[in-house]
Amino acid sequence: MALNWYWSEHLGTVERIDKTTGKVFYTDLYKGNALLIEIYTDPETEGYYPYNFCVDDQHAKNCLNDGIKLYDHARVRLIDKAIEEHYKPAQIKKLFDYLLRSGATLELI
């Protein structure tokens, strides 16, 4: 199955630090046919690239159990209204838990 996200369902941004250069860069979070999809937009070419994604709760658990922290040292800013609109309360709890356990600093805006 192909990964699909919806441009109209923007959930927030992620602030990351490039481990090689030390420069800050940003990615965007979207809802789609996965729990969470992270897209990087290249400011020079305006091209966009899937950066990370989490298919579902089981995929998130598997990543954490394998020691994969996709959001380690990342600052995740989520749009409160968008999260409430696109996720059920139980899903929001799981999403927040996953992001925090993956090393993210979480901020609701």
GUMARLO-698696 format. One record per atom (N, C-alpha, C, O): residue number from 0; residue in three letters; atom name; x, y, z. Coordinates in Angstrom, 1 decimal, padded with zeros to 4 digits. Last residue first. Example, Ala and Ser with C-alpha at 12.3 -4.5 7.8 and 13.67 -1.06 7.14 Angstrom:
BEGIN
+-----+-----+------+--------+--------+--------+
|   n | res | atom |   east |  north |     up |
+-----+-----+------+--------+--------+--------+
|   1 | SER |    N |  012.8 | -002.2 |  007.1 |
|   1 | SER |   CA |  013.7 | -001.1 |  007.1 |
|   1 | SER |    C |  012.9 |  000.0 |  007.9 |
|   1 | SER |    O |  013.4 |  001.1 |  008.0 |
|   0 | ALA |    N |  013.2 | -005.7 |  007.8 |
|   0 | ALA |   CA |  012.3 | -004.5 |  007.8 |
|   0 | ALA |    C |  013.2 | -003.3 |  007.8 |
|   0 | ALA |    O |  014.2 | -003.3 |  008.5 |
+-----+-----+------+--------+--------+--------+
***
This chain:
BEGIN
+-----+-----+------+--------+--------+--------+
|   n | res | atom |   east |  north |     up |
+-----+-----+------+--------+--------+--------+
| 108 | ILE |    N | -000.1 |  024.0 |  020.2 |
| 108 | ILE |   CA | -000.3 |  025.4 |  019.9 |
| 108 | ILE |    C | -001.7 |  025.6 |  019.3 |
| 108 | ILE |    O | -002.1 |  026.7 |  019.0 |
| 107 | LEU |    N |  001.8 |  022.0 |  022.4 |
| 107 | LEU |   CA |  000.5 |  022.2 |  021.7 |
| 107 | LEU |    C |  000.3 |  023.7 |  021.4 |
| 107 | LEU |    O |  000.5 |  024.5 |  022.3 |
| 106 | GLU |    N |  004.7 |  020.2 |  022.2 |
| 106 | GLU |   CA |  004.1 |  021.5 |  022.5 |
| 106 | GLU |    C |  002.8 |  021.6 |  021.7 |
| 106 | GLU |    O |  002.8 |  021.4 |  020.5 |
| 105 | LEU |    N |  007.2 |  018.0 |  023.4 |
| 105 | LEU |   CA |  005.9 |  018.2 |  022.8 |
| 105 | LEU |    C |  005.3 |  019.5 |  023.2 |
| 105 | LEU |    O |  005.4 |  019.9 |  024.4 |
| 104 | THR |    N |  010.1 |  016.6 |  022.5 |
| 104 | THR |   CA |  009.6 |  017.6 |  023.3 |
| 104 | THR |    C |  008.3 |  018.1 |  022.7 |
| 104 | THR |    O |  008.3 |  018.5 |  021.5 |
| 103 | ALA |    N |  010.6 |  013.1 |  021.8 |
| 103 | ALA |   CA |  010.2 |  014.4 |  021.5 |
| 103 | ALA |    C |  009.9 |  015.3 |  022.7 |
| 103 | ALA |    O |  009.5 |  014.8 |  023.7 |
| 102 | GLY |    N |  011.3 |  010.4 |  022.3 |
| 102 | GLY |   CA |  012.3 |  011.4 |  022.6 |
| 102 | GLY |    C |  011.9 |  012.9 |  022.3 |
| 102 | GLY |    O |  012.7 |  013.8 |  022.4 |
| 101 | SER |    N |  009.4 |  008.5 |  022.1 |
| 101 | SER |   CA |  010.3 |  008.6 |  021.0 |
| 101 | SER |    C |  011.4 |  009.7 |  021.2 |
| 101 | SER |    O |  012.2 |  009.9 |  020.3 |
| 100 | ARG |    N |  007.7 |  009.1 |  024.2 |
| 100 | ARG |   CA |  008.6 |  007.9 |  024.4 |
| 100 | ARG |    C |  009.6 |  007.9 |  023.2 |
| 100 | ARG |    O |  010.7 |  007.2 |  023.4 |
|  99 | LEU |    N |  006.3 |  011.2 |  022.9 |
|  99 | LEU |   CA |  007.1 |  011.5 |  024.1 |
|  99 | LEU |    C |  008.1 |  010.3 |  024.3 |
|  99 | LEU |    O |  009.3 |  010.6 |  024.7 |
|  98 | LEU |    N |  005.1 |  009.9 |  020.8 |
|  98 | LEU |   CA |  006.0 |  011.0 |  020.5 |
|  98 | LEU |    C |  006.9 |  011.2 |  021.7 |
|  98 | LEU |    O |  008.1 |  011.4 |  021.6 |
|  97 | TYR |    N |  003.5 |  008.0 |  022.2 |
|  97 | TYR |   CA |  004.5 |  007.5 |  021.2 |
|  97 | TYR |    C |  005.5 |  008.6 |  021.0 |
|  97 | TYR |    O |  006.7 |  008.4 |  021.0 |
|  96 | ASP |    N |  001.8 |  009.7 |  023.7 |
|  96 | ASP |   CA |  002.7 |  008.7 |  024.4 |
|  96 | ASP |    C |  003.8 |  008.3 |  023.5 |
|  96 | ASP |    O |  005.0 |  008.2 |  023.9 |
|  95 | PHE |    N |  000.4 |  011.0 |  021.6 |
|  95 | PHE |   CA |  001.3 |  011.7 |  022.5 |
|  95 | PHE |    C |  002.3 |  010.8 |  023.2 |
|  95 | PHE |    O |  003.4 |  011.2 |  023.4 |
|  94 | LEU |    N | -000.9 |  008.7 |  020.5 |
|  94 | LEU |   CA |  000.0 |  009.5 |  019.7 |
|  94 | LEU |    C |  001.0 |  010.3 |  020.6 |
|  94 | LEU |    O |  002.2 |  010.3 |  020.3 |
|  93 | LYS |    N | -002.5 |  007.8 |  022.6 |
|  93 | LYS |   CA | -001.5 |  006.9 |  022.1 |
|  93 | LYS |    C | -000.4 |  007.7 |  021.3 |
|  93 | LYS |    O |  000.8 |  007.5 |  021.3 |
|  92 | LYS |    N | -004.2 |  010.1 |  022.9 |
|  92 | LYS |   CA | -003.3 |  009.6 |  024.0 |
|  92 | LYS |    C | -002.2 |  008.8 |  023.5 |
|  92 | LYS |    O | -001.1 |  008.9 |  024.0 |
|  91 | ILE |    N | -005.4 |  010.1 |  020.4 |
|  91 | ILE |   CA | -004.5 |  011.3 |  020.8 |
|  91 | ILE |    C | -003.6 |  010.8 |  021.9 |
|  91 | ILE |    O | -002.4 |  011.2 |  021.9 |
|  90 | GLN |    N | -006.9 |  007.8 |  020.5 |
|  90 | GLN |   CA | -005.8 |  007.9 |  019.5 |
|  90 | GLN |    C | -004.8 |  009.0 |  019.9 |
|  90 | GLN |    O | -003.6 |  008.9 |  019.8 |
|  89 | ALA |    N | -008.8 |  008.5 |  022.4 |
|  89 | ALA |   CA | -007.9 |  007.3 |  022.7 |
|  89 | ALA |    C | -006.7 |  007.4 |  021.8 |
|  89 | ALA |    O | -005.6 |  007.0 |  022.2 |
|  88 | PRO |    N | -010.1 |  010.6 |  021.0 |
|  88 | PRO |   CA | -009.4 |  010.8 |  022.3 |
|  88 | PRO |    C | -008.4 |  009.7 |  022.6 |
|  88 | PRO |    O | -007.3 |  010.0 |  023.0 |
|  87 | LYS |    N | -009.4 |  010.5 |  017.5 |
|  87 | LYS |   CA | -010.3 |  010.2 |  018.6 |
|  87 | LYS |    C | -009.5 |  010.4 |  019.9 |
|  87 | LYS |    O | -008.2 |  010.2 |  019.8 |
|  86 | TYR |    N | -008.2 |  013.0 |  015.2 |
|  86 | TYR |   CA | -008.0 |  011.8 |  016.0 |
|  86 | TYR |    C | -009.0 |  011.7 |  017.1 |
|  86 | TYR |    O | -009.5 |  012.7 |  017.6 |
|  85 | HIS |    N | -008.9 |  015.3 |  013.9 |
|  85 | HIS |   CA | -008.5 |  014.2 |  013.1 |
|  85 | HIS |    C | -008.2 |  012.9 |  013.9 |
|  85 | HIS |    O | -008.0 |  011.8 |  013.3 |
|  84 | GLU |    N | -009.5 |  017.3 |  015.8 |
|  84 | GLU |   CA | -010.4 |  017.1 |  014.6 |
|  84 | GLU |    C | -010.1 |  015.8 |  013.9 |
|  84 | GLU |    O | -011.0 |  015.2 |  013.4 |
|  83 | GLU |    N | -007.4 |  017.4 |  017.6 |
|  83 | GLU |   CA | -008.8 |  017.0 |  018.0 |
|  83 | GLU |    C | -009.7 |  016.7 |  016.9 |
|  83 | GLU |    O | -010.6 |  015.8 |  017.0 |
|  82 | ILE |    N | -005.4 |  018.3 |  015.8 |
|  82 | ILE |   CA | -005.3 |  016.9 |  016.5 |
|  82 | ILE |    C | -006.7 |  016.5 |  016.9 |
|  82 | ILE |    O | -007.1 |  015.3 |  016.7 |
|  81 | ALA |    N | -006.4 |  020.8 |  015.2 |
|  81 | ALA |   CA | -006.2 |  019.8 |  014.1 |
|  81 | ALA |    C | -006.1 |  018.4 |  014.7 |
|  81 | ALA |    O | -006.7 |  017.5 |  014.1 |
|  80 | LYS |    N | -006.2 |  022.1 |  017.7 |
|  80 | LYS |   CA | -007.5 |  022.0 |  017.0 |
|  80 | LYS |    C | -007.5 |  020.9 |  015.9 |
|  80 | LYS |    O | -008.4 |  020.1 |  015.8 |
|  79 | ASP |    N | -003.4 |  022.0 |  018.2 |
|  79 | ASP |   CA | -004.4 |  021.4 |  019.1 |
|  79 | ASP |    C | -005.7 |  021.1 |  018.4 |
|  79 | ASP |    O | -006.3 |  020.0 |  018.4 |
|  78 | ILE |    N | -000.8 |  021.3 |  016.4 |
|  78 | ILE |   CA | -001.9 |  022.2 |  016.4 |
|  78 | ILE |    C | -003.1 |  021.5 |  017.1 |
|  78 | ILE |    O | -003.7 |  020.6 |  016.6 |
|  77 | LEU |    N |  002.3 |  020.6 |  017.8 |
|  77 | LEU |   CA |  001.1 |  020.1 |  017.3 |
|  77 | LEU |    C |  000.0 |  021.2 |  017.4 |
|  77 | LEU |    O | -000.1 |  021.9 |  018.4 |
|  76 | ARG |    N |  005.7 |  020.5 |  017.5 |
|  76 | ARG |   CA |  004.6 |  021.5 |  017.8 |
|  76 | ARG |    C |  003.3 |  021.0 |  017.1 |
|  76 | ARG |    O |  003.3 |  021.0 |  015.8 |
|  75 | VAL |    N |  008.4 |  018.9 |  018.8 |
|  75 | VAL |   CA |  007.2 |  018.7 |  018.0 |
|  75 | VAL |    C |  006.1 |  019.7 |  018.5 |
|  75 | VAL |    O |  005.8 |  019.7 |  019.6 |
|  74 | ARG |    N |  011.7 |  018.9 |  018.6 |
|  74 | ARG |   CA |  010.7 |  019.7 |  019.2 |
|  74 | ARG |    C |  009.4 |  019.6 |  018.3 |
|  74 | ARG |    O |  009.5 |  020.1 |  017.2 |
|  73 | ALA |    N |  013.9 |  016.1 |  019.1 |
|  73 | ALA |   CA |  013.1 |  017.0 |  018.2 |
|  73 | ALA |    C |  012.0 |  017.7 |  019.0 |
|  73 | ALA |    O |  011.5 |  017.2 |  020.0 |
|  72 | HIS |    N |  015.4 |  014.2 |  020.5 |
|  72 | HIS |   CA |  015.9 |  015.6 |  020.5 |
|  72 | HIS |    C |  015.1 |  016.5 |  019.6 |
|  72 | HIS |    O |  015.6 |  017.6 |  019.2 |
|  71 | ASP |    N |  013.9 |  011.7 |  018.6 |
|  71 | ASP |   CA |  014.9 |  012.0 |  019.7 |
|  71 | ASP |    C |  015.5 |  013.4 |  019.5 |
|  71 | ASP |    O |  016.0 |  013.8 |  018.4 |
|  70 | TYR |    N |  012.0 |  010.6 |  017.1 |
|  70 | TYR |   CA |  011.8 |  012.1 |  017.4 |
|  70 | TYR |    C |  012.8 |  012.5 |  018.5 |
|  70 | TYR |    O |  012.6 |  013.4 |  019.3 |
|  69 | LEU |    N |  012.4 |  007.9 |  016.7 |
|  69 | LEU |   CA |  012.4 |  008.8 |  015.5 |
|  69 | LEU |    C |  012.3 |  010.3 |  015.8 |
|  69 | LEU |    O |  012.6 |  011.1 |  015.0 |
|  68 | LYS |    N |  014.1 |  005.7 |  018.1 |
|  68 | LYS |   CA |  013.4 |  006.9 |  018.6 |
|  68 | LYS |    C |  013.5 |  008.0 |  017.5 |
|  68 | LYS |    O |  014.4 |  008.7 |  017.4 |
|  67 | ILE |    N |  014.2 |  002.4 |  018.5 |
|  67 | ILE |   CA |  014.2 |  003.4 |  017.4 |
|  67 | ILE |    C |  013.4 |  004.6 |  018.0 |
|  67 | ILE |    O |  012.2 |  004.5 |  018.2 |
|  66 | GLY |    N |  014.1 |  000.1 |  020.0 |
|  66 | GLY |   CA |  015.0 |  001.2 |  020.4 |
|  66 | GLY |    C |  015.1 |  002.3 |  019.4 |
|  66 | GLY |    O |  016.0 |  003.1 |  019.5 |
|  65 | ASP |    N |  012.3 | -001.8 |  019.5 |
|  65 | ASP |   CA |  013.5 | -001.9 |  018.8 |
|  65 | ASP |    C |  014.5 | -000.8 |  019.2 |
|  65 | ASP |    O |  015.7 | -000.8 |  018.7 |
|  64 | ASN |    N |  010.1 | -000.7 |  020.9 |
|  64 | ASN |   CA |  010.7 | -001.9 |  021.4 |
|  64 | ASN |    C |  012.0 | -002.2 |  020.8 |
|  64 | ASN |    O |  012.9 | -002.8 |  021.4 |
|  63 | LEU |    N |  009.6 |  001.5 |  019.1 |
|  63 | LEU |   CA |  010.0 |  001.7 |  020.5 |
|  63 | LEU |    C |  010.7 |  000.5 |  021.1 |
|  63 | LEU |    O |  011.7 |  000.6 |  021.8 |
|  62 | CYS |    N |  008.7 |  000.1 |  016.8 |
|  62 | CYS |   CA |  009.9 |  001.0 |  016.8 |
|  62 | CYS |    C |  010.4 |  001.2 |  018.2 |
|  62 | CYS |    O |  011.6 |  001.2 |  018.4 |
|  61 | ASN |    N |  006.5 | -001.3 |  017.8 |
|  61 | ASN |   CA |  007.7 | -002.1 |  017.3 |
|  61 | ASN |    C |  008.9 | -001.2 |  017.3 |
|  61 | ASN |    O |  010.0 | -001.6 |  017.6 |
|  60 | LYS |    N |  004.8 |  000.8 |  018.5 |
|  60 | LYS |   CA |  005.3 | -000.1 |  019.5 |
|  60 | LYS |    C |  006.5 | -000.9 |  019.1 |
|  60 | LYS |    O |  007.5 | -001.0 |  019.8 |
|  59 | ALA |    N |  004.3 |  001.8 |  015.9 |
|  59 | ALA |   CA |  004.9 |  002.6 |  016.9 |
|  59 | ALA |    C |  005.5 |  001.8 |  018.0 |
|  59 | ALA |    O |  006.6 |  002.0 |  018.5 |
|  58 | HIS |    N |  003.0 | -000.5 |  014.8 |
|  58 | HIS |   CA |  004.3 |  000.0 |  014.2 |
|  58 | HIS |    C |  005.0 |  000.9 |  015.2 |
|  58 | HIS |    O |  006.3 |  000.8 |  015.4 |
|  57 | GLN |    N |  000.7 | -000.5 |  016.3 |
|  57 | GLN |   CA |  001.7 | -001.6 |  016.4 |
|  57 | GLN |    C |  003.0 | -001.2 |  015.8 |
|  57 | GLN |    O |  004.1 | -001.6 |  016.4 |
|  56 | ASP |    N | -000.5 |  001.9 |  015.6 |
|  56 | ASP |   CA | -000.1 |  001.7 |  017.0 |
|  56 | ASP |    C |  000.9 |  000.6 |  017.1 |
|  56 | ASP |    O |  001.9 |  000.7 |  017.8 |
|  55 | ASP |    N |  000.8 |  002.6 |  012.3 |
|  55 | ASP |   CA | -000.3 |  002.4 |  013.2 |
|  55 | ASP |    C |  000.3 |  002.2 |  014.6 |
|  55 | ASP |    O |  001.5 |  002.4 |  014.8 |
|  54 | VAL |    N |  002.9 |  003.9 |  010.8 |
|  54 | VAL |   CA |  001.8 |  003.3 |  010.1 |
|  54 | VAL |    C |  000.6 |  003.2 |  011.1 |
|  54 | VAL |    O | -000.5 |  003.7 |  010.8 |
|  53 | CYS |    N |  004.7 |  006.7 |  010.8 |
|  53 | CYS |   CA |  004.3 |  005.6 |  011.7 |
|  53 | CYS |    C |  003.0 |  005.1 |  011.2 |
|  53 | CYS |    O |  002.0 |  005.8 |  011.2 |
|  52 | PHE |    N |  007.4 |  008.2 |  009.1 |
|  52 | PHE |   CA |  006.0 |  007.9 |  009.2 |
|  52 | PHE |    C |  005.8 |  006.8 |  010.2 |
|  52 | PHE |    O |  006.7 |  006.0 |  010.4 |
|  51 | ASN |    N |  009.6 |  010.7 |  007.8 |
|  51 | ASN |   CA |  009.3 |  009.6 |  008.8 |
|  51 | ASN |    C |  007.8 |  009.4 |  008.7 |
|  51 | ASN |    O |  007.0 |  010.2 |  008.2 |
|  50 | TYR |    N |  009.8 |  012.0 |  005.3 |
|  50 | TYR |   CA |  010.9 |  012.0 |  006.2 |
|  50 | TYR |    C |  010.8 |  010.8 |  007.2 |
|  50 | TYR |    O |  011.7 |  010.1 |  007.4 |
|  49 | PRO |    N |  009.0 |  012.4 |  001.9 |
|  49 | PRO |   CA |  008.6 |  011.7 |  003.2 |
|  49 | PRO |    C |  009.9 |  011.6 |  004.1 |
|  49 | PRO |    O |  010.9 |  011.1 |  003.6 |
|  48 | TYR |    N |  009.6 |  015.5 |  000.5 |
|  48 | TYR |   CA |  010.1 |  014.2 |  000.7 |
|  48 | TYR |    C |  009.5 |  013.6 |  002.0 |
|  48 | TYR |    O |  009.6 |  014.3 |  003.0 |
|  47 | TYR |    N |  009.3 |  018.0 | -002.0 |
|  47 | TYR |   CA |  008.9 |  017.5 | -000.7 |
|  47 | TYR |    C |  009.2 |  016.0 | -000.7 |
|  47 | TYR |    O |  009.2 |  015.3 | -001.7 |
|  46 | GLY |    N |  010.8 |  021.0 | -003.4 |
|  46 | GLY |   CA |  010.4 |  019.6 | -003.5 |
|  46 | GLY |    C |  010.1 |  019.1 | -002.1 |
|  46 | GLY |    O |  010.6 |  019.6 | -001.1 |
|  45 | GLU |    N |  011.8 |  023.5 | -003.3 |
|  45 | GLU |   CA |  010.4 |  023.3 | -003.0 |
|  45 | GLU |    C |  009.9 |  021.9 | -003.3 |
|  45 | GLU |    O |  008.7 |  021.7 | -003.3 |
|  44 | THR |    N |  014.5 |  023.8 | -003.5 |
|  44 | THR |   CA |  013.9 |  023.3 | -004.7 |
|  44 | THR |    C |  012.4 |  023.3 | -004.5 |
|  44 | THR |    O |  011.7 |  023.1 | -005.5 |
|  43 | GLU |    N |  015.1 |  025.1 | -001.0 |
|  43 | GLU |   CA |  015.7 |  025.5 | -002.2 |
|  43 | GLU |    C |  015.0 |  025.1 | -003.5 |
|  43 | GLU |    O |  014.9 |  025.8 | -004.4 |
|  42 | PRO |    N |  013.6 |  023.9 |  001.1 |
|  42 | PRO |   CA |  013.4 |  025.3 |  000.8 |
|  42 | PRO |    C |  014.1 |  025.8 | -000.5 |
|  42 | PRO |    O |  013.6 |  026.8 | -001.1 |
|  41 | ASP |    N |  012.1 |  020.9 |  000.9 |
|  41 | ASP |   CA |  013.3 |  021.5 |  000.6 |
|  41 | ASP |    C |  013.1 |  022.9 |  000.3 |
|  41 | ASP |    O |  012.5 |  023.2 | -000.8 |
|  40 | THR |    N |  010.1 |  019.6 |  003.3 |
|  40 | THR |   CA |  010.0 |  020.4 |  002.1 |
|  40 | THR |    C |  011.4 |  021.1 |  002.0 |
|  40 | THR |    O |  011.7 |  021.9 |  002.9 |
|  39 | TYR |    N |  009.4 |  016.5 |  004.7 |
|  39 | TYR |   CA |  010.4 |  017.5 |  004.6 |
|  39 | TYR |    C |  010.2 |  018.3 |  003.3 |
|  39 | TYR |    O |  010.1 |  017.6 |  002.2 |
|  38 | ILE |    N |  006.8 |  015.1 |  006.6 |
|  38 | ILE |   CA |  007.2 |  015.5 |  005.3 |
|  38 | ILE |    C |  008.2 |  016.6 |  005.4 |
|  38 | ILE |    O |  008.0 |  017.6 |  006.1 |
|  37 | GLU |    N |  005.4 |  012.4 |  008.4 |
|  37 | GLU |   CA |  006.3 |  013.6 |  008.5 |
|  37 | GLU |    C |  006.9 |  013.9 |  007.1 |
|  37 | GLU |    O |  007.5 |  013.0 |  006.5 |
|  36 | ILE |    N |  002.4 |  011.1 |  009.5 |
|  36 | ILE |   CA |  003.3 |  011.2 |  008.4 |
|  36 | ILE |    C |  004.1 |  012.5 |  008.5 |
|  36 | ILE |    O |  003.5 |  013.6 |  008.6 |
|  35 | LEU |    N |  000.7 |  008.8 |  011.6 |
|  35 | LEU |   CA |  001.4 |  010.1 |  011.5 |
|  35 | LEU |    C |  002.4 |  010.1 |  010.3 |
|  35 | LEU |    O |  003.2 |  009.1 |  010.2 |
|  34 | LEU |    N | -000.8 |  006.6 |  010.9 |
|  34 | LEU |   CA | -001.0 |  007.3 |  012.2 |
|  34 | LEU |    C | -000.5 |  008.7 |  012.1 |
|  34 | LEU |    O | -001.1 |  009.6 |  012.6 |
|  33 | ALA |    N | -001.9 |  006.7 |  007.5 |
|  33 | ALA |   CA | -001.0 |  006.2 |  008.5 |
|  33 | ALA |    C | -001.3 |  007.0 |  009.8 |
|  33 | ALA |    O | -002.0 |  008.1 |  009.7 |
|  32 | ASN |    N | -003.1 |  008.0 |  005.4 |
|  32 | ASN |   CA | -003.4 |  006.6 |  005.6 |
|  32 | ASN |    C | -002.5 |  005.9 |  006.6 |
|  32 | ASN |    O | -002.2 |  004.7 |  006.5 |
|  31 | GLY |    N | -002.9 |  011.1 |  007.2 |
|  31 | GLY |   CA | -003.1 |  010.4 |  005.9 |
|  31 | GLY |    C | -003.6 |  008.9 |  006.2 |
|  31 | GLY |    O | -004.3 |  008.7 |  007.1 |
|  30 | LYS |    N | -001.8 |  014.1 |  008.5 |
|  30 | LYS |   CA | -002.7 |  012.9 |  008.7 |
|  30 | LYS |    C | -002.8 |  012.3 |  007.3 |
|  30 | LYS |    O | -002.8 |  013.1 |  006.3 |
|  29 | TYR |    N |  001.5 |  015.5 |  008.9 |
|  29 | TYR |   CA |  000.2 |  015.4 |  008.3 |
|  29 | TYR |    C | -000.5 |  014.1 |  008.7 |
|  29 | TYR |    O |  000.1 |  013.1 |  009.1 |
|  28 | LEU |    N |  004.0 |  017.8 |  009.8 |
|  28 | LEU |   CA |  003.3 |  016.5 |  010.2 |
|  28 | LEU |    C |  001.9 |  016.6 |  009.5 |
|  28 | LEU |    O |  001.2 |  017.6 |  009.5 |
|  27 | ASP |    N |  007.1 |  019.0 |  008.4 |
|  27 | ASP |   CA |  005.6 |  019.1 |  008.7 |
|  27 | ASP |    C |  005.0 |  017.8 |  009.0 |
|  27 | ASP |    O |  005.4 |  016.8 |  008.4 |
|  26 | THR |    N |  010.3 |  020.1 |  009.6 |
|  26 | THR |   CA |  009.4 |  019.2 |  008.8 |
|  26 | THR |    C |  008.0 |  019.5 |  009.2 |
|  26 | THR |    O |  007.7 |  020.1 |  010.2 |
|  25 | TYR |    N |  013.2 |  022.2 |  009.6 |
|  25 | TYR |   CA |  011.8 |  021.9 |  010.0 |
|  25 | TYR |    C |  011.2 |  020.9 |  009.0 |
|  25 | TYR |    O |  011.5 |  020.9 |  007.8 |
|  24 | PHE |    N |  016.4 |  022.6 |  011.1 |
|  24 | PHE |   CA |  015.5 |  022.5 |  010.0 |
|  24 | PHE |    C |  014.2 |  022.0 |  010.4 |
|  24 | PHE |    O |  014.0 |  021.5 |  011.6 |
|  23 | VAL |    N |  019.5 |  024.0 |  012.2 |
|  23 | VAL |   CA |  018.1 |  023.7 |  012.5 |
|  23 | VAL |    C |  017.3 |  023.6 |  011.2 |
|  23 | VAL |    O |  017.5 |  024.4 |  010.3 |
|  22 | LYS |    N |  022.8 |  022.5 |  011.9 |
|  22 | LYS |   CA |  021.8 |  023.5 |  011.6 |
|  22 | LYS |    C |  020.3 |  023.0 |  011.9 |
|  22 | LYS |    O |  020.1 |  021.8 |  011.8 |
|  21 | GLY |    N |  024.7 |  020.7 |  012.3 |
|  21 | GLY |   CA |  024.3 |  021.4 |  013.5 |
|  21 | GLY |    C |  023.2 |  022.4 |  013.2 |
|  21 | GLY |    O |  022.8 |  023.2 |  014.1 |
|  20 | THR |    N |  025.6 |  019.0 |  010.3 |
|  20 | THR |   CA |  025.9 |  020.4 |  010.2 |
|  20 | THR |    C |  025.6 |  021.2 |  011.4 |
|  20 | THR |    O |  026.1 |  022.3 |  011.7 |
|  19 | THR |    N |  024.9 |  016.4 |  011.2 |
|  19 | THR |   CA |  026.1 |  016.7 |  010.5 |
|  19 | THR |    C |  026.5 |  018.1 |  010.6 |
|  19 | THR |    O |  027.7 |  018.4 |  010.9 |
|  18 | LYS |    N |  022.4 |  016.5 |  012.4 |
|  18 | LYS |   CA |  023.5 |  015.9 |  013.2 |
|  18 | LYS |    C |  024.9 |  016.2 |  012.5 |
|  18 | LYS |    O |  025.9 |  016.2 |  013.2 |
|  17 | ASP |    N |  020.2 |  019.1 |  012.3 |
|  17 | ASP |   CA |  021.0 |  018.2 |  011.5 |
|  17 | ASP |    C |  022.2 |  017.8 |  012.2 |
|  17 | ASP |    O |  023.0 |  018.6 |  012.6 |
|  16 | ILE |    N |  017.6 |  019.2 |  014.5 |
|  16 | ILE |   CA |  018.9 |  019.7 |  014.3 |
|  16 | ILE |    C |  019.7 |  018.6 |  013.5 |
|  16 | ILE |    O |  019.7 |  017.5 |  013.8 |
|  15 | ARG |    N |  014.1 |  020.1 |  014.1 |
|  15 | ARG |   CA |  015.2 |  019.2 |  014.2 |
|  15 | ARG |    C |  016.5 |  019.9 |  014.0 |
|  15 | ARG |    O |  016.6 |  020.9 |  013.5 |
|  14 | GLU |    N |  010.8 |  020.6 |  014.7 |
|  14 | GLU |   CA |  012.1 |  021.3 |  014.7 |
|  14 | GLU |    C |  013.2 |  020.3 |  015.0 |
|  14 | GLU |    O |  013.2 |  019.6 |  016.0 |
|  13 | VAL |    N |  007.8 |  019.9 |  013.1 |
|  13 | VAL |   CA |  008.9 |  019.3 |  013.9 |
|  13 | VAL |    C |  010.2 |  020.1 |  013.7 |
|  13 | VAL |    O |  010.6 |  020.4 |  012.5 |
|  12 | THR |    N |  004.4 |  020.9 |  013.2 |
|  12 | THR |   CA |  005.7 |  021.0 |  012.7 |
|  12 | THR |    C |  006.7 |  020.3 |  013.6 |
|  12 | THR |    O |  006.4 |  020.1 |  014.8 |
|  11 | GLY |    N |  001.0 |  019.9 |  012.3 |
|  11 | GLY |   CA |  002.0 |  020.6 |  013.1 |
|  11 | GLY |    C |  003.3 |  020.6 |  012.4 |
|  11 | GLY |    O |  003.5 |  020.2 |  011.3 |
|  10 | LEU |    N | -001.0 |  018.9 |  010.7 |
|  10 | LEU |   CA | -001.1 |  018.6 |  012.1 |
|  10 | LEU |    C | -000.1 |  019.4 |  013.0 |
|  10 | LEU |    O | -000.3 |  019.6 |  014.2 |
|   9 | HIS |    N | -002.9 |  019.3 |  007.9 |
|   9 | HIS |   CA | -001.7 |  019.6 |  008.5 |
|   9 | HIS |    C | -001.8 |  019.6 |  010.0 |
|   9 | HIS |    O | -002.8 |  020.2 |  010.6 |
|   8 | GLU |    N | -004.7 |  018.4 |  005.8 |
|   8 | GLU |   CA | -004.8 |  017.9 |  007.2 |
|   8 | GLU |    C | -003.4 |  018.1 |  007.9 |
|   8 | GLU |    O | -002.8 |  017.1 |  008.4 |
|   7 | SER |    N | -004.4 |  019.1 |  003.2 |
|   7 | SER |   CA | -005.3 |  019.9 |  004.0 |
|   7 | SER |    C | -005.4 |  019.5 |  005.4 |
|   7 | SER |    O | -006.0 |  020.2 |  006.2 |
|   6 | TRP |    N | -002.7 |  017.1 |  002.2 |
|   6 | TRP |   CA | -002.1 |  018.5 |  002.5 |
|   6 | TRP |    C | -003.1 |  019.3 |  003.3 |
|   6 | TRP |    O | -002.6 |  020.2 |  004.1 |
|   5 | TYR |    N | -002.6 |  014.0 |  003.4 |
|   5 | TYR |   CA | -003.5 |  015.0 |  002.9 |
|   5 | TYR |    C | -003.0 |  016.4 |  003.3 |
|   5 | TYR |    O | -002.9 |  016.7 |  004.4 |
|   4 | TRP |    N | -000.7 |  011.1 |  002.2 |
|   4 | TRP |   CA | -001.1 |  012.1 |  003.2 |
|   4 | TRP |    C | -001.9 |  013.2 |  002.5 |
|   4 | TRP |    O | -002.0 |  013.3 |  001.3 |
|   3 | ASN |    N |  000.0 |  007.8 |  001.7 |
|   3 | ASN |   CA | -000.7 |  008.9 |  001.2 |
|   3 | ASN |    C | -001.0 |  009.9 |  002.4 |
|   3 | ASN |    O | -001.4 |  009.4 |  003.5 |
|   2 | LEU |    N |  002.0 |  005.1 |  000.7 |
|   2 | LEU |   CA |  001.8 |  006.1 |  001.7 |
|   2 | LEU |    C |  001.1 |  007.4 |  001.1 |
|   2 | LEU |    O |  001.7 |  007.9 |  000.2 |
|   1 | ALA |    N |  000.6 |  002.2 | -000.8 |
|   1 | ALA |   CA |  001.3 |  003.4 | -000.9 |
|   1 | ALA |    C |  001.0 |  004.4 |  000.3 |
|   1 | ALA |    O | -000.1 |  004.4 |  000.8 |
|   0 | MET |    N |  000.8 | -001.2 |  000.0 |
|   0 | MET |   CA |  000.0 |  000.0 |  000.0 |
|   0 | MET |    C |  000.9 |  001.2 |  000.0 |
|   0 | MET |    O |  001.9 |  001.3 |  000.8 |
+-----+-----+------+--------+--------+--------+
***
